């Protein structure tokens, strides 16, 4: 979902002042979300020619589906409910302040806690990562 909505590959190498640097798509989108500007991650080739609410839905849902803990991801049934509008996608921004969904350390899905987000999705109780990189966990173990 994120690849299509952003027009980027899951991992892209970008030149930087200190050499080449890998940019992880999930972390890149998450950086926009954490600043409250998730729509800035939308593919610029679209030229803004999309329904804003739908793009926001796809980007947020893409982040939910990339949880490094398999049990923390929505099921395909839940994804279909979110996409069809039959169920609301949890508001990630309000979840940060209201439920304790918080990032510690570097940006990304490393070292975070999702107490009420998973409960609202019917996915169980508090889950904490143990410093496993999204790229390492998803790419090495699959989905």
C-alpha positions as CSV (number, residue, x, y, z in Angstrom):
1,X,0.0,0.0,0.0
2,X,2.7,2.4,1.0
3,X,4.7,1.8,-2.2
4,X,1.7,2.6,-4.4
5,X,0.6,5.7,-2.4
6,X,4.1,7.1,-2.1
7,X,5.6,6.1,-5.4
8,X,8.7,4.7,-3.7
9,X,10.3,1.4,-3.2
10,X,10.4,-0.2,0.3
11,X,14.1,0.6,0.6
12,X,15.8,3.2,-1.5
13,X,19.4,4.3,-1.4
14,X,20.0,8.0,-1.4
15,X,23.3,9.9,-1.6
16,X,24.0,12.0,1.4
17,X,27.0,14.1,2.6
18,X,28.4,11.1,4.4
19,X,27.9,8.6,1.6
20,X,25.0,6.5,0.5
21,X,22.1,6.0,3.0
22,X,19.3,3.5,2.9
23,X,15.9,5.1,3.4
24,X,13.2,2.7,4.7
25,X,9.8,3.6,3.3
26,X,7.9,2.8,6.6
27,X,10.3,5.0,8.6
28,X,10.0,7.7,6.0
29,X,6.2,7.8,6.0
30,X,6.2,7.5,9.8
31,X,8.4,10.6,10.0
32,X,5.6,12.6,8.1
33,X,2.9,11.1,10.3
34,X,4.8,12.0,13.5
35,X,4.9,15.6,12.3
36,X,1.2,15.6,11.5
37,X,1.9,15.9,7.8
38,X,1.2,12.3,6.6
39,X,-0.1,13.6,3.2
40,X,3.3,14.9,2.4
41,X,4.3,11.3,1.9
42,X,1.9,11.0,-1.1
43,X,3.4,10.4,-4.5
44,X,4.2,13.9,-5.9
45,X,3.5,12.5,-9.4
46,X,-0.1,12.4,-8.5
47,X,0.0,16.2,-8.3
48,X,-2.6,16.2,-5.5
49,X,-5.1,14.6,-7.8
50,X,-6.6,12.3,-5.2
51,X,-9.3,12.3,-2.5
52,X,-7.5,13.6,0.6
53,X,-9.4,11.4,3.0
54,X,-8.7,8.2,0.9
55,X,-4.9,9.0,0.7
56,X,-4.7,9.6,4.4
57,X,-6.6,6.3,5.0
58,X,-4.2,4.3,2.7
59,X,-1.1,5.8,4.3
60,X,-2.3,5.2,7.9
61,X,-3.5,1.7,7.0
62,X,-0.2,1.1,5.3
63,X,1.6,2.0,8.6
64,X,-0.7,-0.3,10.6
65,X,0.0,-3.2,8.2
66,X,3.8,-2.8,8.6
67,X,3.8,-3.4,12.3
68,X,6.9,-5.5,13.0
69,X,4.9,-7.8,15.3
70,X,2.6,-9.9,13.2
71,X,-0.1,-10.0,15.9
72,X,-0.1,-6.2,15.9
73,X,-1.2,-6.0,12.2
74,X,-4.8,-5.8,11.2
75,X,-6.3,-8.9,9.6
76,X,-7.3,-8.8,5.9
77,X,-10.9,-8.7,7.1
78,X,-10.2,-5.6,9.2
79,X,-8.3,-4.0,6.3
80,X,-11.3,-4.6,4.0
81,X,-13.6,-3.1,6.7
82,X,-11.4,0.0,6.9
83,X,-11.1,0.4,3.1
84,X,-14.9,0.0,2.6
85,X,-15.7,2.4,5.4
86,X,-17.5,-0.2,7.5
87,X,-15.0,0.4,10.4
88,X,-13.0,3.5,11.3
89,X,-9.2,3.3,11.2
90,X,-7.9,4.2,14.6
91,X,-6.8,7.8,14.6
92,X,-3.0,7.4,15.0
93,X,-2.4,11.0,16.0
94,X,-5.0,10.9,18.8
95,X,-3.7,7.5,19.8
96,X,-0.3,9.0,20.6
97,X,-1.6,11.3,23.3
98,X,-4.7,9.3,24.4
99,X,-3.5,5.8,24.6
100,X,0.2,6.0,25.3
101,X,1.2,5.0,21.7
102,X,4.7,6.4,22.0
103,X,8.1,6.2,20.4
104,X,11.2,6.0,22.4
105,X,14.7,6.2,20.9
106,X,15.0,6.6,17.1
107,X,12.1,7.1,14.8
108,X,10.4,4.0,13.3
109,X,8.7,1.1,14.8
110,X,11.7,0.2,17.0
111,X,11.0,0.3,20.7
112,X,7.3,1.3,20.8
113,X,4.3,0.4,22.8
114,X,0.8,0.1,21.5
115,X,-1.5,-0.6,24.5
116,X,-4.9,0.6,23.3
117,X,-4.4,0.7,19.5
118,X,-4.2,-3.1,19.4
119,X,-7.1,-3.4,21.7
120,X,-9.3,-1.1,19.6
121,X,-8.4,-3.3,16.6
122,X,-9.2,-6.4,18.6
123,X,-5.6,-7.6,18.4
124,X,-4.8,-8.1,22.1
125,X,-3.1,-6.3,24.9
126,X,0.0,-4.2,25.2
127,X,2.8,-5.2,22.8
128,X,6.4,-4.0,22.9
129,X,9.1,-4.5,20.3
130,X,12.5,-5.5,21.5
131,X,14.5,-3.3,19.1
132,X,13.9,-5.4,16.0
133,X,14.1,-3.3,12.9
134,X,11.1,-3.1,10.7
135,X,13.2,-3.9,7.7
136,X,14.9,-6.8,9.3
137,X,11.7,-8.3,10.8
138,X,9.5,-7.9,7.7
139,X,12.1,-8.7,5.1
140,X,13.6,-11.6,6.8
141,X,10.5,-13.3,8.2
142,X,7.9,-12.2,5.7
143,X,4.4,-11.1,6.5
